[in-house]
Amino acid sequence: MKNRELPRSPEGASTGGLNIGVEGAEEALANPEPWEPWETKLVVWSIGIGLASLAVLGVIINMTILSK
């Protein structure tokens, strides 16, 4: 990752919170880092496990709470 200097406001001026200005946002979005293969696998597995868990919990709820 490259170290980037954010533009600083003049002394005493407050930009407030996380506001970095339009220039900083454009710079941050201009050059996104490419995803590594392990990051893609992590996202796919996380979504798959989440969907499988949702299905299992849905079946359990249907068999227990909704069957009464």
PDB file of N, H, CA, C and O in Angstrom:
ATOM      1  N   MET A   1       0.835  -1.176   0.000  1.00  0.00           N
ATOM      2  CA  MET A   1       0.000   0.000   0.000  1.00  0.00           C
ATOM      3  C   MET A   1       0.876   1.233   0.000  1.00  0.00           C
ATOM      4  O   MET A   1       1.918   1.268   0.655  1.00  0.00           O
ATOM      5  N   LYS A   2       0.459   2.221  -0.721  1.00  0.00           N
ATOM      6  H   LYS A   2      -0.387   2.193  -1.253  1.00  0.00           H
ATOM      7  CA  LYS A   2       1.229   3.453  -0.800  1.00  0.00           C
ATOM      8  C   LYS A   2       0.764   4.414   0.279  1.00  0.00           C
ATOM      9  O   LYS A   2      -0.427   4.518   0.572  1.00  0.00           O
ATOM     10  N   ASN A   3       1.725   5.111   0.863  1.00  0.00           N
ATOM     11  H   ASN A   3       2.692   5.026   0.625  1.00  0.00           H
ATOM     12  CA  ASN A   3       1.362   6.161   1.815  1.00  0.00           C
ATOM     13  C   ASN A   3       0.993   7.408   1.040  1.00  0.00           C
ATOM     14  O   ASN A   3       1.750   7.870   0.186  1.00  0.00           O
ATOM     15  N   ARG A   4      -0.171   7.949   1.341  1.00  0.00           N
ATOM     16  H   ARG A   4      -0.786   7.574   2.035  1.00  0.00           H
ATOM     17  CA  ARG A   4      -0.632   9.158   0.654  1.00  0.00           C
ATOM     18  C   ARG A   4      -0.896  10.239   1.675  1.00  0.00           C
ATOM     19  O   ARG A   4      -1.512   9.998   2.714  1.00  0.00           O
ATOM     20  N   GLU A   5      -0.432  11.414   1.372  1.00  0.00           N
ATOM     21  H   GLU A   5       0.068  11.609   0.528  1.00  0.00           H
ATOM     22  CA  GLU A   5      -0.695  12.556   2.234  1.00  0.00           C
ATOM     23  C   GLU A   5      -2.044  13.143   1.880  1.00  0.00           C
ATOM     24  O   GLU A   5      -2.312  13.430   0.713  1.00  0.00           O
ATOM     25  N   LEU A   6      -2.888  13.324   2.869  1.00  0.00           N
ATOM     26  H   LEU A   6      -2.670  13.091   3.817  1.00  0.00           H
ATOM     27  CA  LEU A   6      -4.168  13.980   2.657  1.00  0.00           C
ATOM     28  C   LEU A   6      -3.963  15.486   2.747  1.00  0.00           C
ATOM     29  O   LEU A   6      -3.166  15.960   3.556  1.00  0.00           O
ATOM     30  N   PRO A   7      -4.674  16.232   1.926  1.00  0.00           N
ATOM     31  CA  PRO A   7      -4.528  17.691   2.011  1.00  0.00           C
ATOM     32  C   PRO A   7      -5.003  18.191   3.372  1.00  0.00           C
ATOM     33  O   PRO A   7      -6.058  17.789   3.861  1.00  0.00           O
ATOM     34  N   ARG A   8      -4.230  19.048   3.956  1.00  0.00           N
ATOM     35  H   ARG A   8      -3.373  19.375   3.559  1.00  0.00           H
ATOM     36  CA  ARG A   8      -4.552  19.578   5.280  1.00  0.00           C
ATOM     37  C   ARG A   8      -5.210  20.935   5.155  1.00  0.00           C
ATOM     38  O   ARG A   8      -4.888  21.728   4.271  1.00  0.00           O
ATOM     39  N   SER A   9      -6.140  21.183   6.062  1.00  0.00           N
ATOM     40  H   SER A   9      -6.402  20.539   6.781  1.00  0.00           H
ATOM     41  CA  SER A   9      -6.806  22.482   6.064  1.00  0.00           C
ATOM     42  C   SER A   9      -5.921  23.493   6.798  1.00  0.00           C
ATOM     43  O   SER A   9      -5.062  23.100   7.586  1.00  0.00           O
ATOM     44  N   PRO A  10      -6.118  24.767   6.551  1.00  0.00           N
ATOM     45  CA  PRO A  10      -5.327  25.794   7.246  1.00  0.00           C
ATOM     46  C   PRO A  10      -5.528  25.701   8.760  1.00  0.00           C
ATOM     47  O   PRO A  10      -6.546  25.195   9.234  1.00  0.00           O
ATOM     48  N   GLU A  11      -4.569  26.183   9.488  1.00  0.00           N
ATOM     49  H   GLU A  11      -3.742  26.593   9.103  1.00  0.00           H
ATOM     50  CA  GLU A  11      -4.637  26.156  10.950  1.00  0.00           C
ATOM     51  C   GLU A  11      -5.922  26.822  11.443  1.00  0.00           C
ATOM     52  O   GLU A  11      -6.279  27.911  10.993  1.00  0.00           O
ATOM     53  N   GLY A  12      -6.596  26.171  12.351  1.00  0.00           N
ATOM     54  H   GLY A  12      -6.306  25.286  12.716  1.00  0.00           H
ATOM     55  CA  GLY A  12      -7.793  26.737  12.943  1.00  0.00           C
ATOM     56  C   GLY A  12      -9.062  26.419  12.174  1.00  0.00           C
ATOM     57  O   GLY A  12     -10.154  26.591  12.715  1.00  0.00           O
ATOM     58  N   ALA A  13      -8.961  25.965  10.942  1.00  0.00           N
ATOM     59  H   ALA A  13      -8.074  25.825  10.503  1.00  0.00           H
ATOM     60  CA  ALA A  13     -10.161  25.625  10.164  1.00  0.00           C
ATOM     61  C   ALA A  13     -10.537  24.180  10.446  1.00  0.00           C
ATOM     62  O   ALA A  13      -9.680  23.296  10.488  1.00  0.00           O
ATOM     63  N   SER A  14     -11.794  23.960  10.633  1.00  0.00           N
ATOM     64  H   SER A  14     -12.490  24.678  10.598  1.00  0.00           H
ATOM     65  CA  SER A  14     -12.280  22.615  10.914  1.00  0.00           C
ATOM     66  C   SER A  14     -13.117  22.128   9.751  1.00  0.00           C
ATOM     67  O   SER A  14     -14.085  22.777   9.355  1.00  0.00           O
ATOM     68  N   THR A  15     -12.740  20.971   9.200  1.00  0.00           N
ATOM     69  H   THR A  15     -11.954  20.443   9.522  1.00  0.00           H
ATOM     70  CA  THR A  15     -13.547  20.373   8.138  1.00  0.00           C
ATOM     71  C   THR A  15     -14.571  19.420   8.726  1.00  0.00           C
ATOM     72  O   THR A  15     -15.529  19.048   8.049  1.00  0.00           O
ATOM     73  N   GLY A  16     -14.387  19.027   9.960  1.00  0.00           N
ATOM     74  H   GLY A  16     -13.609  19.329  10.510  1.00  0.00           H
ATOM     75  CA  GLY A  16     -15.358  18.203  10.669  1.00  0.00           C
ATOM     76  C   GLY A  16     -15.268  16.730  10.347  1.00  0.00           C
ATOM     77  O   GLY A  16     -15.361  16.332   9.185  1.00  0.00           O
ATOM     78  N   GLY A  17     -15.089  15.934  11.357  1.00  0.00           N
ATOM     79  H   GLY A  17     -15.013  16.257  12.300  1.00  0.00           H
ATOM     80  CA  GLY A  17     -15.187  14.479  11.270  1.00  0.00           C
ATOM     81  C   GLY A  17     -14.318  13.841  10.215  1.00  0.00           C
ATOM     82  O   GLY A  17     -13.126  14.129  10.107  1.00  0.00           O
ATOM     83  N   LEU A  18     -14.936  12.964   9.435  1.00  0.00           N
ATOM     84  H   LEU A  18     -15.904  12.730   9.523  1.00  0.00           H
ATOM     85  CA  LEU A  18     -14.218  12.192   8.440  1.00  0.00           C
ATOM     86  C   LEU A  18     -14.247  12.839   7.064  1.00  0.00           C
ATOM     87  O   LEU A  18     -13.890  12.197   6.077  1.00  0.00           O
ATOM     88  N   ASN A  19     -14.658  14.073   6.981  1.00  0.00           N
ATOM     89  H   ASN A  19     -14.949  14.594   7.783  1.00  0.00           H
ATOM     90  CA  ASN A  19     -14.751  14.759   5.709  1.00  0.00           C
ATOM     91  C   ASN A  19     -13.353  15.044   5.179  1.00  0.00           C
ATOM     92  O   ASN A  19     -12.602  15.817   5.775  1.00  0.00           O
ATOM     93  N   ILE A  20     -12.997  14.408   4.037  1.00  0.00           N
ATOM     94  H   ILE A  20     -13.607  13.780   3.553  1.00  0.00           H
ATOM     95  CA  ILE A  20     -11.674  14.641   3.462  1.00  0.00           C
ATOM     96  C   ILE A  20     -11.753  15.457   2.185  1.00  0.00           C
ATOM     97  O   ILE A  20     -10.730  15.716   1.552  1.00  0.00           O
ATOM     98  N   GLY A  21     -12.931  15.858   1.806  1.00  0.00           N
ATOM     99  H   GLY A  21     -13.762  15.648   2.320  1.00  0.00           H
ATOM    100  CA  GLY A  21     -13.086  16.696   0.627  1.00  0.00           C
ATOM    101  C   GLY A  21     -13.259  15.882  -0.638  1.00  0.00           C
ATOM    102  O   GLY A  21     -12.986  14.682  -0.670  1.00  0.00           O
ATOM    103  N   VAL A  22     -13.713  16.551  -1.667  1.00  0.00           N
ATOM    104  H   VAL A  22     -13.935  17.526  -1.640  1.00  0.00           H
ATOM    105  CA  VAL A  22     -13.969  15.884  -2.937  1.00  0.00           C
ATOM    106  C   VAL A  22     -12.670  15.393  -3.568  1.00  0.00           C
ATOM    107  O   VAL A  22     -12.641  14.310  -4.151  1.00  0.00           O
ATOM    108  N   GLU A  23     -11.605  16.168  -3.460  1.00  0.00           N
ATOM    109  H   GLU A  23     -11.629  17.049  -2.986  1.00  0.00           H
ATOM    110  CA  GLU A  23     -10.339  15.784  -4.057  1.00  0.00           C
ATOM    111  C   GLU A  23      -9.824  14.486  -3.450  1.00  0.00           C
ATOM    112  O   GLU A  23      -9.336  13.614  -4.169  1.00  0.00           O
ATOM    113  N   GLY A  24      -9.929  14.355  -2.144  1.00  0.00           N
ATOM    114  H   GLY A  24     -10.326  15.063  -1.560  1.00  0.00           H
ATOM    115  CA  GLY A  24      -9.472  13.133  -1.480  1.00  0.00           C
ATOM    116  C   GLY A  24     -10.313  11.935  -1.852  1.00  0.00           C
ATOM    117  O   GLY A  24      -9.783  10.834  -2.006  1.00  0.00           O
ATOM    118  N   ALA A  25     -11.611  12.121  -2.001  1.00  0.00           N
ATOM    119  H   ALA A  25     -12.042  13.015  -1.876  1.00  0.00           H
ATOM    120  CA  ALA A  25     -12.496  11.022  -2.380  1.00  0.00           C
ATOM    121  C   ALA A  25     -12.204  10.568  -3.801  1.00  0.00           C
ATOM    122  O   ALA A  25     -12.161   9.370  -4.079  1.00  0.00           O
ATOM    123  N   GLU A  26     -12.004  11.524  -4.696  1.00  0.00           N
ATOM    124  H   GLU A  26     -12.039  12.497  -4.470  1.00  0.00           H
ATOM    125  CA  GLU A  26     -11.695  11.159  -6.083  1.00  0.00           C
ATOM    126  C   GLU A  26     -10.375  10.412  -6.169  1.00  0.00           C
ATOM    127  O   GLU A  26     -10.246   9.461  -6.940  1.00  0.00           O
ATOM    128  N   GLU A  27      -9.410  10.829  -5.393  1.00  0.00           N
ATOM    129  H   GLU A  27      -9.515  11.601  -4.767  1.00  0.00           H
ATOM    130  CA  GLU A  27      -8.114  10.167  -5.406  1.00  0.00           C
ATOM    131  C   GLU A  27      -8.215   8.756  -4.837  1.00  0.00           C
ATOM    132  O   GLU A  27      -7.583   7.826  -5.338  1.00  0.00           O
ATOM    133  N   ALA A  28      -9.012   8.608  -3.792  1.00  0.00           N
ATOM    134  H   ALA A  28      -9.526   9.363  -3.385  1.00  0.00           H
ATOM    135  CA  ALA A  28      -9.166   7.295  -3.174  1.00  0.00           C
ATOM    136  C   ALA A  28      -9.882   6.309  -4.092  1.00  0.00           C
ATOM    137  O   ALA A  28      -9.577   5.117  -4.078  1.00  0.00           O
ATOM    138  N   LEU A  29     -10.828   6.797  -4.888  1.00  0.00           N
ATOM    139  H   LEU A  29     -11.076   7.766  -4.899  1.00  0.00           H
ATOM    140  CA  LEU A  29     -11.588   5.921  -5.772  1.00  0.00           C
ATOM    141  C   LEU A  29     -10.934   5.740  -7.138  1.00  0.00           C
ATOM    142  O   LEU A  29     -11.349   4.873  -7.907  1.00  0.00           O
ATOM    143  N   ALA A  30      -9.933   6.534  -7.448  1.00  0.00           N
ATOM    144  H   ALA A  30      -9.597   7.239  -6.823  1.00  0.00           H
ATOM    145  CA  ALA A  30      -9.330   6.497  -8.778  1.00  0.00           C
ATOM    146  C   ALA A  30      -8.518   5.226  -9.018  1.00  0.00           C
ATOM    147  O   ALA A  30      -8.578   4.664 -10.112  1.00  0.00           O
ATOM    148  N   ASN A  31      -7.773   4.767  -8.040  1.00  0.00           N
ATOM    149  H   ASN A  31      -7.724   5.224  -7.152  1.00  0.00           H
ATOM    150  CA  ASN A  31      -6.883   3.624  -8.228  1.00  0.00           C
ATOM    151  C   ASN A  31      -7.168   2.542  -7.193  1.00  0.00           C
ATOM    152  O   ASN A  31      -6.414   2.410  -6.229  1.00  0.00           O
ATOM    153  N   PRO A  32      -8.240   1.763  -7.368  1.00  0.00           N
ATOM    154  CA  PRO A  32      -8.499   0.702  -6.394  1.00  0.00           C
ATOM    155  C   PRO A  32      -7.464  -0.413  -6.537  1.00  0.00           C
ATOM    156  O   PRO A  32      -6.949  -0.666  -7.626  1.00  0.00           O
ATOM    157  N   GLU A  33      -7.173  -1.063  -5.429  1.00  0.00           N
ATOM    158  H   GLU A  33      -7.591  -0.857  -4.544  1.00  0.00           H
ATOM    159  CA  GLU A  33      -6.224  -2.167  -5.460  1.00  0.00           C
ATOM    160  C   GLU A  33      -6.921  -3.395  -6.041  1.00  0.00           C
ATOM    161  O   GLU A  33      -8.095  -3.633  -5.758  1.00  0.00           O
ATOM    162  N   PRO A  34      -6.208  -4.175  -6.848  1.00  0.00           N
ATOM    163  CA  PRO A  34      -6.818  -5.407  -7.365  1.00  0.00           C
ATOM    164  C   PRO A  34      -6.987  -6.430  -6.241  1.00  0.00           C
ATOM    165  O   PRO A  34      -6.214  -6.465  -5.283  1.00  0.00           O
ATOM    166  N   TRP A  35      -8.025  -7.262  -6.388  1.00  0.00           N
ATOM    167  H   TRP A  35      -8.653  -7.234  -7.166  1.00  0.00           H
ATOM    168  CA  TRP A  35      -8.276  -8.288  -5.383  1.00  0.00           C
ATOM    169  C   TRP A  35      -7.303  -9.436  -5.563  1.00  0.00           C
ATOM    170  O   TRP A  35      -6.960  -9.825  -6.679  1.00  0.00           O
ATOM    171  N   GLU A  36      -6.870  -9.964  -4.434  1.00  0.00           N
ATOM    172  H   GLU A  36      -7.148  -9.648  -3.527  1.00  0.00           H
ATOM    173  CA  GLU A  36      -6.053 -11.164  -4.450  1.00  0.00           C
ATOM    174  C   GLU A  36      -6.993 -12.368  -4.587  1.00  0.00           C
ATOM    175  O   GLU A  36      -8.158 -12.280  -4.197  1.00  0.00           O
ATOM    176  N   PRO A  37      -6.508 -13.486  -5.132  1.00  0.00           N
ATOM    177  CA  PRO A  37      -7.374 -14.666  -5.272  1.00  0.00           C
ATOM    178  C   PRO A  37      -7.938 -15.163  -3.934  1.00  0.00           C
ATOM    179  O   PRO A  37      -9.070 -15.645  -3.887  1.00  0.00           O
ATOM    180  N   TRP A  38      -7.164 -15.053  -2.852  1.00  0.00           N
ATOM    181  H   TRP A  38      -6.245 -14.662  -2.890  1.00  0.00           H
ATOM    182  CA  TRP A  38      -7.660 -15.537  -1.570  1.00  0.00           C
ATOM    183  C   TRP A  38      -8.802 -14.653  -1.055  1.00  0.00           C
ATOM    184  O   TRP A  38      -9.682 -15.133  -0.340  1.00  0.00           O
ATOM    185  N   GLU A  39      -8.788 -13.370  -1.414  1.00  0.00           N
ATOM    186  H   GLU A  39      -8.073 -12.981  -1.994  1.00  0.00           H
ATOM    187  CA  GLU A  39      -9.878 -12.482  -1.005  1.00  0.00           C
ATOM    188  C   GLU A  39     -11.181 -12.859  -1.703  1.00  0.00           C
ATOM    189  O   GLU A  39     -12.252 -12.830  -1.097  1.00  0.00           O
ATOM    190  N   THR A  40     -11.080 -13.214  -2.984  1.00  0.00           N
ATOM    191  H   THR A  40     -10.211 -13.238  -3.477  1.00  0.00           H
ATOM    192  CA  THR A  40     -12.266 -13.647  -3.720  1.00  0.00           C
ATOM    193  C   THR A  40     -12.827 -14.923  -3.115  1.00  0.00           C
ATOM    194  O   THR A  40     -14.037 -15.044  -2.925  1.00  0.00           O
ATOM    195  N   LYS A  41     -11.950 -15.877  -2.811  1.00  0.00           N
ATOM    196  H   LYS A  41     -10.967 -15.778  -2.966  1.00  0.00           H
ATOM    197  CA  LYS A  41     -12.405 -17.132  -2.194  1.00  0.00           C
ATOM    198  C   LYS A  41     -13.061 -16.864  -0.842  1.00  0.00           C
ATOM    199  O   LYS A  41     -14.071 -17.481  -0.506  1.00  0.00           O
ATOM    200  N   LEU A  42     -12.493 -15.953  -0.077  1.00  0.00           N
ATOM    201  H   LEU A  42     -11.672 -15.451  -0.350  1.00  0.00           H
ATOM    202  CA  LEU A  42     -13.044 -15.627   1.239  1.00  0.00           C
ATOM    203  C   LEU A  42     -14.456 -15.067   1.112  1.00  0.00           C
ATOM    204  O   LEU A  42     -15.345 -15.443   1.877  1.00  0.00           O
ATOM    205  N   VAL A  43     -14.664 -14.181   0.161  1.00  0.00           N
ATOM    206  H   VAL A  43     -13.942 -13.876  -0.460  1.00  0.00           H
ATOM    207  CA  VAL A  43     -15.989 -13.588  -0.039  1.00  0.00           C
ATOM    208  C   VAL A  43     -16.984 -14.645  -0.501  1.00  0.00           C
ATOM    209  O   VAL A  43     -18.102 -14.704   0.009  1.00  0.00           O
ATOM    210  N   VAL A  44     -16.593 -15.477  -1.457  1.00  0.00           N
ATOM    211  H   VAL A  44     -15.684 -15.429  -1.872  1.00  0.00           H
ATOM    212  CA  VAL A  44     -17.496 -16.514  -1.981  1.00  0.00           C
ATOM    213  C   VAL A  44     -17.858 -17.507  -0.889  1.00  0.00           C
ATOM    214  O   VAL A  44     -19.028 -17.860  -0.741  1.00  0.00           O
ATOM    215  N   TRP A  45     -16.883 -17.961  -0.128  1.00  0.00           N
ATOM    216  H   TRP A  45     -15.932 -17.675  -0.249  1.00  0.00           H
ATOM    217  CA  TRP A  45     -17.162 -18.908   0.958  1.00  0.00           C
ATOM    218  C   TRP A  45     -18.028 -18.268   2.047  1.00  0.00           C
ATOM    219  O   TRP A  45     -18.918 -18.925   2.587  1.00  0.00           O
ATOM    220  N   SER A  46     -17.784 -17.015   2.369  1.00  0.00           N
ATOM    221  H   SER A  46     -17.062 -16.482   1.929  1.00  0.00           H
ATOM    222  CA  SER A  46     -18.585 -16.322   3.386  1.00  0.00           C
ATOM    223  C   SER A  46     -20.043 -16.214   2.955  1.00  0.00           C
ATOM    224  O   SER A  46     -20.948 -16.454   3.754  1.00  0.00           O
ATOM    225  N   ILE A  47     -20.269 -15.857   1.704  1.00  0.00           N
ATOM    226  H   ILE A  47     -19.533 -15.662   1.055  1.00  0.00           H
ATOM    227  CA  ILE A  47     -21.641 -15.761   1.202  1.00  0.00           C
ATOM    228  C   ILE A  47     -22.294 -17.143   1.186  1.00  0.00           C
ATOM    229  O   ILE A  47     -23.456 -17.286   1.567  1.00  0.00           O
ATOM    230  N   GLY A  48     -21.554 -18.152   0.747  1.00  0.00           N
ATOM    231  H   GLY A  48     -20.611 -18.035   0.437  1.00  0.00           H
ATOM    232  CA  GLY A  48     -22.086 -19.520   0.716  1.00  0.00           C
ATOM    233  C   GLY A  48     -22.454 -20.030   2.101  1.00  0.00           C
ATOM    234  O   GLY A  48     -23.520 -20.617   2.285  1.00  0.00           O
ATOM    235  N   ILE A  49     -21.581 -19.810   3.072  1.00  0.00           N
ATOM    236  H   ILE A  49     -20.715 -19.333   2.923  1.00  0.00           H
ATOM    237  CA  ILE A  49     -21.862 -20.244   4.443  1.00  0.00           C
ATOM    238  C   ILE A  49     -23.051 -19.473   5.008  1.00  0.00           C
ATOM    239  O   ILE A  49     -23.882 -20.041   5.716  1.00  0.00           O
ATOM    240  N   GLY A  50     -23.134 -18.188   4.697  1.00  0.00           N
ATOM    241  H   GLY A  50     -22.459 -17.726   4.121  1.00  0.00           H
ATOM    242  CA  GLY A  50     -24.270 -17.382   5.156  1.00  0.00           C
ATOM    243  C   GLY A  50     -25.588 -17.879   4.597  1.00  0.00           C
ATOM    244  O   GLY A  50     -26.572 -17.987   5.329  1.00  0.00           O
ATOM    245  N   LEU A  51     -25.619 -18.186   3.294  1.00  0.00           N
ATOM    246  H   LEU A  51     -24.820 -18.098   2.699  1.00  0.00           H
ATOM    247  CA  LEU A  51     -26.853 -18.692   2.681  1.00  0.00           C
ATOM    248  C   LEU A  51     -27.227 -20.071   3.221  1.00  0.00           C
ATOM    249  O   LEU A  51     -28.402 -20.346   3.461  1.00  0.00           O
ATOM    250  N   ALA A  52     -26.235 -20.937   3.411  1.00  0.00           N
ATOM    251  H   ALA A  52     -25.279 -20.714   3.216  1.00  0.00           H
ATOM    252  CA  ALA A  52     -26.503 -22.264   3.969  1.00  0.00           C
ATOM    253  C   ALA A  52     -27.024 -22.146   5.396  1.00  0.00           C
ATOM    254  O   ALA A  52     -27.953 -22.861   5.772  1.00  0.00           O
ATOM    255  N   SER A  53     -26.447 -21.264   6.189  1.00  0.00           N
ATOM    256  H   SER A  53     -25.692 -20.683   5.884  1.00  0.00           H
ATOM    257  CA  SER A  53     -26.913 -21.050   7.566  1.00  0.00           C
ATOM    258  C   SER A  53     -28.333 -20.505   7.580  1.00  0.00           C
ATOM    259  O   SER A  53     -29.139 -20.894   8.425  1.00  0.00           O
ATOM    260  N   LEU A  54     -28.641 -19.621   6.667  1.00  0.00           N
ATOM    261  H   LEU A  54     -27.986 -19.305   5.980  1.00  0.00           H
ATOM    262  CA  LEU A  54     -29.988 -19.074   6.564  1.00  0.00           C
ATOM    263  C   LEU A  54     -30.996 -20.173   6.245  1.00  0.00           C
ATOM    264  O   LEU A  54     -32.085 -20.205   6.818  1.00  0.00           O
ATOM    265  N   ALA A  55     -30.641 -21.060   5.343  1.00  0.00           N
ATOM    266  H   ALA A  55     -29.756 -21.034   4.877  1.00  0.00           H
ATOM    267  CA  ALA A  55     -31.535 -22.171   4.990  1.00  0.00           C
ATOM    268  C   ALA A  55     -31.732 -23.116   6.167  1.00  0.00           C
ATOM    269  O   ALA A  55     -32.858 -23.529   6.444  1.00  0.00           O
ATOM    270  N   VAL A  56     -30.650 -23.464   6.864  1.00  0.00           N
ATOM    271  H   VAL A  56     -29.736 -23.128   6.639  1.00  0.00           H
ATOM    272  CA  VAL A  56     -30.749 -24.376   8.008  1.00  0.00           C
ATOM    273  C   VAL A  56     -31.584 -23.754   9.122  1.00  0.00           C
ATOM    274  O   VAL A  56     -32.448 -24.421   9.691  1.00  0.00           O
ATOM    275  N   LEU A  57     -31.340 -22.505   9.435  1.00  0.00           N
ATOM    276  H   LEU A  57     -30.638 -21.963   8.974  1.00  0.00           H
ATOM    277  CA  LEU A  57     -32.127 -21.840  10.477  1.00  0.00           C
ATOM    278  C   LEU A  57     -33.589 -21.700  10.063  1.00  0.00           C
ATOM    279  O   LEU A  57     -34.477 -21.799  10.909  1.00  0.00           O
ATOM    280  N   GLY A  58     -33.853 -21.472   8.785  1.00  0.00           N
ATOM    281  H   GLY A  58     -33.132 -21.392   8.097  1.00  0.00           H
ATOM    282  CA  GLY A  58     -35.224 -21.404   8.299  1.00  0.00           C
ATOM    283  C   GLY A  58     -35.951 -22.721   8.481  1.00  0.00           C
ATOM    284  O   GLY A  58     -37.118 -22.736   8.872  1.00  0.00           O
ATOM    285  N   VAL A  59     -35.276 -23.828   8.203  1.00  0.00           N
ATOM    286  H   VAL A  59     -34.328 -23.815   7.885  1.00  0.00           H
ATOM    287  CA  VAL A  59     -35.877 -25.153   8.392  1.00  0.00           C
ATOM    288  C   VAL A  59     -36.122 -25.418   9.873  1.00  0.00           C
ATOM    289  O   VAL A  59     -37.177 -25.933  10.243  1.00  0.00           O
ATOM    290  N   ILE A  60     -35.163 -25.074  10.718  1.00  0.00           N
ATOM    291  H   ILE A  60     -34.306 -24.656  10.417  1.00  0.00           H
ATOM    292  CA  ILE A  60     -35.322 -25.291  12.164  1.00  0.00           C
ATOM    293  C   ILE A  60     -36.494 -24.477  12.694  1.00  0.00           C
ATOM    294  O   ILE A  60     -37.300 -24.990  13.470  1.00  0.00           O
ATOM    295  N   ILE A  61     -36.598 -23.238  12.295  1.00  0.00           N
ATOM    296  H   ILE A  61     -35.943 -22.822  11.664  1.00  0.00           H
ATOM    297  CA  ILE A  61     -37.720 -22.399  12.748  1.00  0.00           C
ATOM    298  C   ILE A  61     -39.039 -22.950  12.235  1.00  0.00           C
ATOM    299  O   ILE A  61     -40.033 -22.963  12.962  1.00  0.00           O
ATOM    300  N   ASN A  62     -39.054 -23.405  10.990  1.00  0.00           N
ATOM    301  H   ASN A  62     -38.246 -23.395  10.400  1.00  0.00           H
ATOM    302  CA  ASN A  62     -40.280 -23.962  10.417  1.00  0.00           C
ATOM    303  C   ASN A  62     -40.706 -25.227  11.169  1.00  0.00           C
ATOM    304  O   ASN A  62     -41.899 -25.449  11.378  1.00  0.00           O
ATOM    305  N   MET A  63     -39.745 -26.050  11.574  1.00  0.00           N
ATOM    306  H   MET A  63     -38.776 -25.870  11.404  1.00  0.00           H
ATOM    307  CA  MET A  63     -40.067 -27.303  12.262  1.00  0.00           C
ATOM    308  C   MET A  63     -40.448 -27.071  13.720  1.00  0.00           C
ATOM    309  O   MET A  63     -41.208 -27.866  14.273  1.00  0.00           O
ATOM    310  N   THR A  64     -39.966 -26.039  14.350  1.00  0.00           N
ATOM    311  H   THR A  64     -39.349 -25.393  13.901  1.00  0.00           H
ATOM    312  CA  THR A  64     -40.212 -25.856  15.781  1.00  0.00           C
ATOM    313  C   THR A  64     -41.285 -24.810  16.051  1.00  0.00           C
ATOM    314  O   THR A  64     -42.352 -25.145  16.566  1.00  0.00           O
ATOM    315  N   ILE A  65     -41.031 -23.588  15.723  1.00  0.00           N
ATOM    316  H   ILE A  65     -40.165 -23.317  15.304  1.00  0.00           H
ATOM    317  CA  ILE A  65     -41.926 -22.495  16.101  1.00  0.00           C
ATOM    318  C   ILE A  65     -43.190 -22.483  15.253  1.00  0.00           C
ATOM    319  O   ILE A  65     -44.290 -22.324  15.781  1.00  0.00           O
ATOM    320  N   LEU A  66     -43.040 -22.648  13.947  1.00  0.00           N
ATOM    321  H   LEU A  66     -42.146 -22.777  13.518  1.00  0.00           H
ATOM    322  CA  LEU A  66     -44.180 -22.507  13.049  1.00  0.00           C
ATOM    323  C   LEU A  66     -45.049 -23.757  12.970  1.00  0.00           C
ATOM    324  O   LEU A  66     -46.155 -23.697  12.434  1.00  0.00           O
ATOM    325  N   SER A  67     -44.579 -24.878  13.486  1.00  0.00           N
ATOM    326  H   SER A  67     -43.680 -24.927  13.921  1.00  0.00           H
ATOM    327  CA  SER A  67     -45.369 -26.115  13.405  1.00  0.00           C
ATOM    328  C   SER A  67     -46.466 -26.168  14.457  1.00  0.00           C
ATOM    329  O   SER A  67     -47.347 -27.022  14.367  1.00  0.00           O
ATOM    330  N   LYS A  68     -46.446 -25.300  15.436  1.00  0.00           N
ATOM    331  H   LYS A  68     -45.731 -24.605  15.510  1.00  0.00           H
ATOM    332  CA  LYS A  68     -47.441 -25.329  16.516  1.00  0.00           C
ATOM    333  C   LYS A  68     -48.727 -24.693  16.101  1.00  0.00           C
ATOM    334  O   LYS A  68     -49.670 -24.634  16.890  1.00  0.00           O
TER     335      LYS A  68
END
